[in-house]
Amino acid sequence: MSLTIPERLDDLTPEWLTAALRESGELPPTASVTSAERQILGEGEGFLGDIARLTLSYEGGEGPATVIAKMPKLANRAMGELLGAYERESCFYDEMAADLPLTTPRMYYGDFDRDLASERQEAALKLADRTPRLLTGLMTQLGMWVSGRKKRRYILLLEDIGDAEPGDQLTGVSPQRCATVLAALARMHAAYWESETLQNRFWLVPLSIDARIRNGLFRDSQPTFRERFAHLVDDRFDRAMAWTLEHGEAAARSLDRGAPATLVHCDPRLDNVAFRDGEPIVFDWQLVRRGPAAYDVAYFLSGACADLTPEDEAELLQGYAAALAAAGVEGYAYEALERDYHLGLLTAMQTLTATDMMDMGEGRGLELMAAWYERLAARVSGIDLDRLNATVRA
């Protein structure tokens, strides 16, 4: 695109916004943005990106009254770059969002600096993931160092869904509301179930492509996690983490190998969901990949409900299975879904407890993660790890 890509929120001037909205067809050629009032959205709204609501005034015509601007968060930019999160979300909105059978915000404008090395990221990740385990920590540190020195710019202007009721991961929701989110995810999963549409997109990498790296980060972060959240680590949670230290890489690969691939959001926490007339709107697609649907289910249920009983959990899983079947998915037995869900919980745990790789801020960020870990502990503590051993070794 011909426009300069802004590097800071201060660069989103009325002149730049006028040009961007005209170029994307959201603003008539005769109209101009005359002012842009900025509201920084609060801590915990995004770990990888800075997010602001812009209230726009116009002359000569009308455009969106408000837009949401997303740019890399300085504190976590290296991690976001290493994950490919910023360009992944831009590519998702540009190439796939409009066809999704669930509601997601409309993109008004998006652009980023292209990078040939990034477009070969799947091959690079496969090579990195074959590195001997003893060197994975060093490789990750090197990757963070390189990523931190890249100066790529990214910008998204998205529909403001501030009229919708926001989800709140810290507070959690009822099992009934969890069911509506899982039903929406099931529609998306079913639409891309083993679909060729997932192929030949450099940014849509397989979930398990970095299984060794994921497990290495989990391993390296154990001392920090156990120091910060020692009060949450009871005997059952400790056993689940010990099992995952030994089998976590194999569990992630077993999950990916044994389940049909589809489009997976990979970060469907309640802070990335809003509700309009009771129906969910799903946003923040920075971690989207192709992989097993059960990972999204496990990630979501790992922290969405404060008082989820085992009976609630089973009922929600059965409801999700029914929603998949109603959307046309055949040949995926409930027993297979349950197994994949448990593997998904243990795979998600490896990512969620790598606390020393991210700046979570103070206040809500830390409080949110503490609540999430408590709920995650309840979910993984109920897994029959001995039964999974045979699956992981197969």
C-alpha positions in Angstrom: 0.0 0.0 0.0 1.1 3.6 -0.6 0.6 4.9 2.9 3.3 5.1 5.4 2.7 2.6 8.2 2.5 4.3 11.6 4.9 3.2 14.4 3.1 4.8 17.4 -0.4 5.7 18.3 0.6 9.4 18.1 1.1 8.8 14.3 -2.6 8.2 13.8 -3.3 11.8 12.8 -6.5 13.0 11.2 -4.6 13.3 7.9 -3.3 9.7 8.1 -6.7 8.4 9.1 -8.3 10.2 6.2 -5.9 8.6 3.7 -6.3 5.2 5.2 -10.1 5.2 5.3 -10.3 6.6 1.8 -7.9 4.0 0.4 -10.0 1.1 1.9 -13.3 2.6 0.7 -14.6 3.4 4.1 -14.6 7.1 3.5 -15.8 9.0 0.4 -13.1 10.9 -1.6 -14.8 14.2 -0.6 -14.7 13.5 3.1 -12.0 14.1 5.7 -11.3 13.2 9.3 -11.1 16.5 11.2 -10.2 15.1 14.7 -9.4 11.8 16.4 -9.9 11.6 20.2 -8.0 8.7 21.6 -8.9 6.4 24.5 -6.3 3.8 25.5 -8.0 0.6 26.4 -7.1 -0.7 29.8 -4.4 -3.1 31.1 -5.1 -6.7 30.3 -7.0 -5.9 27.1 -4.0 -7.2 25.1 -0.7 -8.7 26.1 0.9 -8.4 22.7 -0.7 -5.3 21.3 -1.5 -1.7 22.2 -5.2 -1.0 21.7 -6.9 2.3 21.4 -10.4 3.5 20.6 -10.4 6.5 18.2 -13.5 8.7 18.1 -13.6 10.4 14.8 -15.1 13.6 13.5 -15.6 14.3 9.8 -16.4 17.0 7.2 -17.6 16.6 3.7 -19.0 13.1 4.4 -19.3 10.4 7.1 -17.2 7.3 8.0 -17.1 5.1 11.1 -17.9 7.1 14.3 -15.3 5.1 16.2 -12.5 2.6 15.2 -10.2 0.4 17.2 -6.5 0.8 16.4 -4.1 -2.1 17.2 -0.3 -1.8 17.1 2.5 -3.8 18.7 3.0 -3.4 22.4 6.5 -2.2 23.0 7.1 -4.3 26.1 6.2 -7.6 24.4 7.1 -6.7 20.8 9.9 -9.3 20.6 7.6 -12.1 21.6 4.9 -10.9 19.2 7.4 -10.8 16.4 8.8 -14.2 17.3 5.3 -15.7 17.3 4.4 -13.9 14.0 1.3 -12.6 15.9 1.0 -9.2 14.2 1.2 -10.2 10.6 -0.9 -13.3 11.3 -3.8 -11.2 12.5 -3.5 -8.9 9.6 -3.5 -11.8 7.1 -6.4 -13.4 8.8 -8.6 -10.3 8.6 -7.5 -9.7 5.0 -8.0 -13.3 3.7 -10.4 -15.2 5.9 -12.5 -13.1 8.4 -15.2 -12.2 6.0 -16.1 -15.8 5.3 -16.2 -17.0 8.9 -19.5 -18.5 10.2 -19.1 -16.6 13.5 -19.1 -12.9 14.1 -15.8 -11.1 14.3 -15.1 -7.3 14.0 -14.9 -5.9 10.5 -11.5 -4.6 9.3 -11.5 -1.1 8.1 -7.8 -0.9 7.2 -4.7 -3.1 7.7 -1.1 -3.0 6.6 2.3 -4.3 7.7 5.9 -4.4 6.5 6.5 -7.5 4.4 9.4 -9.8 5.2 10.5 -12.7 3.0 12.1 -14.5 6.0 8.7 -14.4 7.8 7.0 -15.8 4.7 9.2 -18.9 5.2 8.3 -19.2 8.8 6.9 -22.7 8.7 10.2 -24.1 7.3 12.1 -22.1 9.9 10.0 -23.3 12.8 10.3 -26.9 11.7 14.1 -26.5 11.7 14.1 -24.8 15.1 11.9 -27.5 16.5 14.3 -30.2 15.5 17.0 -28.6 17.6 18.2 -30.8 20.4 16.2 -30.1 23.6 19.3 -28.9 25.5 19.7 -26.1 22.9 16.0 -25.1 22.7 16.4 -22.4 25.4 19.4 -20.9 23.6 17.6 -21.0 20.3 14.6 -19.2 21.8 16.8 -16.6 23.4 18.5 -16.1 20.0 15.1 -15.9 18.3 13.9 -13.3 20.8 17.1 -11.3 20.3 16.7 -11.2 16.5 12.9 -10.5 16.8 13.6 -7.7 19.2 15.8 -5.9 16.7 13.3 -6.1 13.8 11.6 -2.8 13.1 8.6 -4.0 11.2 5.5 -1.9 11.5 1.9 -3.1 11.8 -1.5 -1.4 12.0 -5.1 -2.6 12.1 -8.2 -0.4 12.2 -11.1 -2.5 13.2 -14.8 -2.1 13.9 -15.6 -0.9 17.4 -17.8 -3.4 19.2 -18.1 -1.3 22.3 -21.9 -1.6 22.2 -21.6 -5.3 22.9 -21.2 -6.8 26.4 -17.5 -7.5 27.0 -16.4 -10.9 28.3 -14.2 -10.8 31.4 -11.8 -13.6 31.9 -11.1 -12.5 35.5 -14.8 -12.7 36.5 -15.7 -15.7 34.4 -19.1 -16.6 33.1 -21.8 -19.3 33.7 -21.6 -22.7 32.1 -24.7 -21.7 30.0 -22.8 -18.8 28.5 -19.7 -21.0 27.9 -22.0 -23.2 25.9 -22.9 -20.3 23.5 -19.2 -19.6 22.9 -18.4 -23.3 22.2 -21.4 -23.5 19.8 -20.0 -20.6 17.8 -16.5 -22.1 17.8 -18.0 -25.4 16.7 -19.5 -23.7 13.6 -16.2 -22.3 12.7 -14.4 -25.6 13.3 -16.9 -27.5 11.2 -16.7 -25.0 8.3 -12.9 -25.6 8.0 -12.8 -29.3 9.0 -10.0 -30.9 7.0 -10.4 -28.1 4.4 -8.0 -27.4 1.6 -8.6 -23.7 2.4 -6.1 -24.0 5.2 -3.2 -25.0 2.9 -0.7 -22.7 1.2 -1.1 -19.8 3.6 2.4 -19.1 5.0 1.0 -17.5 8.2 -1.3 -20.4 9.1 1.2 -22.7 10.7 0.3 -26.1 12.3 -0.4 -26.0 16.1 2.3 -28.6 16.9 5.1 -27.1 14.7 6.8 -25.7 17.8 6.0 -28.5 20.3 9.6 -28.8 21.5 10.0 -25.1 21.9 6.7 -24.9 23.7 7.7 -27.6 26.1 11.2 -26.0 26.5 9.7 -22.7 27.5 7.4 -24.5 30.0 10.3 -26.3 31.5 12.5 -23.2 31.8 9.6 -21.2 33.4 8.9 -23.7 36.1 11.0 -22.1 38.9 9.4 -18.7 38.3 5.9 -20.1 38.0 6.3 -22.1 41.2 7.7 -19.1 43.1 4.9 -16.8 42.0 2.0 -19.2 42.3 3.1 -21.7 44.9 -0.3 -21.4 46.7 -2.0 -23.0 43.7 0.3 -26.0 43.3 -1.4 -28.8 45.2 -0.5 -32.5 44.8 -2.7 -33.1 41.8 -1.6 -30.0 39.9 2.0 -30.8 40.7 1.5 -34.3 39.3 0.0 -32.9 36.1 2.9 -30.5 35.6 5.4 -33.3 36.3 3.8 -35.5 33.7 3.8 -32.7 31.2 7.5 -31.9 31.8 8.2 -35.5 30.7 5.5 -36.0 28.1 4.4 -32.5 27.0 6.1 -32.4 23.7 4.8 -35.9 22.7 1.3 -34.9 24.0 1.2 -31.9 21.7 2.4 -33.9 18.7 -0.1 -36.8 19.5 -2.9 -34.3 19.6 -2.0 -32.8 16.3 -1.4 -36.2 14.7 -4.5 -37.8 15.9 -7.2 -35.2 15.3 -8.5 -33.7 12.1 -7.1 -30.2 11.3 -9.3 -27.1 11.2 -9.0 -23.4 11.8 -8.2 -22.8 15.5 -8.3 -19.4 17.2 -5.7 -20.5 19.8 -6.5 -17.7 22.3 -10.3 -17.9 22.9 -10.3 -16.5 26.4 -13.2 -14.4 27.5 -11.3 -11.1 27.1 -11.3 -11.9 23.4 -15.1 -12.4 23.3 -18.0 -10.0 23.5 -21.8 -10.7 23.5 -24.4 -8.9 21.4 -28.0 -10.0 21.9 -26.6 -13.1 23.6 -24.4 -14.1 20.6 -20.6 -14.1 20.9 -18.3 -11.9 18.8 -14.8 -13.4 18.7 -11.8 -11.1 18.2 -8.0 -10.9 18.7 -6.8 -13.4 16.0 -3.0 -12.9 16.6 -2.4 -16.6 17.4 -4.7 -18.2 14.8 -3.3 -21.5 13.4 -4.5 -24.7 11.8 -4.8 -27.7 14.1 -7.2 -29.8 16.3 -10.5 -28.2 17.3 -10.2 -29.6 20.8 -7.3 -27.2 21.5 -9.7 -24.3 21.3 -12.2 -26.0 23.5 -9.6 -26.9 26.1 -8.0 -23.4 26.1 -11.4 -21.8 26.5 -12.7 -24.1 29.3 -9.3 -23.8 31.1 -10.3 -20.4 32.5 -13.7 -19.3 31.4 -15.8 -20.4 34.4 -14.9 -19.8 38.0 -17.0 -22.7 39.4 -17.1 -25.3 36.7 -17.9 -28.7 38.1 -16.8 -32.0 36.4 -20.4 -32.5 35.6 -20.6 -29.1 33.9 -17.4 -29.8 32.0 -18.7 -33.1 30.7 -22.0 -31.5 29.7 -20.3 -28.7 27.8 -18.0 -31.1 26.0 -21.1 -33.2 24.9 -22.8 -30.0 23.8 -19.8 -29.0 21.7 -19.8 -32.5 20.1 -23.5 -32.1 19.3 -22.9 -28.7 17.7 -20.1 -30.2 15.5 -22.4 -32.9 14.4 -25.2 -30.5 13.7 -22.8 -28.5 11.5 -22.0 -31.5 9.4 -18.9 -33.1 11.0 -19.0 -36.9 10.8 -16.7 -39.6 12.0 -15.3 -37.8 15.1 -16.3 -40.0 18.1 -17.0 -38.5 21.4 -14.3 -40.6 23.0 -11.8 -39.2 20.6 -12.9 -35.6 21.4 -12.6 -36.3 25.1 -9.0 -37.6 24.6 -8.1 -34.7 22.4 -9.6 -32.3 24.9 -7.4 -33.7 27.7 -4.3 -33.5 25.5 -5.3 -29.9 24.6 -5.5 -28.9 28.3 -2.0 -30.2 28.9 -0.7 -28.5 25.7 -2.4 -25.2 26.7 -0.9 -25.5 30.2 2.6 -25.4 28.7 1.9 -22.1 27.0 -0.1 -20.5 29.8 2.4 -21.2 32.6 5.4 -19.8 30.7 5.1 -16.7 32.9 8.7 -15.4 32.6 8.4 -14.8 28.8 5.7 -12.1 29.0 5.3 -8.8 30.7 1.9 -9.2 32.3 2.0 -5.7 33.9 0.6 -5.1 37.4 -2.9 -5.2 38.8 -5.4 -6.9 36.5 -2.8 -8.7 34.4 -1.4 -10.7 37.4 -4.8 -11.1 39.1 -6.2 -12.5 35.8 -3.5 -15.0 35.4 -3.7 -16.2 39.1 -7.4 -16.8 38.6 -6.8 -18.5 35.3 -4.2 -20.9 36.8 -6.6 -21.8 39.7 -9.2 -22.8 37.2 -6.7 -24.5 34.9 -5.5 -26.6 37.9 -9.0 -27.8 38.5 -9.3 -28.9 34.9 -6.0 -30.7 34.5 -6.2 -32.3 38.0 -9.2 -34.4 36.7 -7.3 -36.0 33.8 -6.5 -39.7 34.0 -2.8 -39.3 33.1 -2.1 -43.1 33.2 -4.8 -43.6 30.5 -3.1 -40.9 28.4 0.3 -42.6 28.5 -0.7 -45.2 26.0 -2.1 -42.5 23.6 1.1 -40.4 23.8 3.4 -43.4 23.2 1.4 -44.7 20.3 
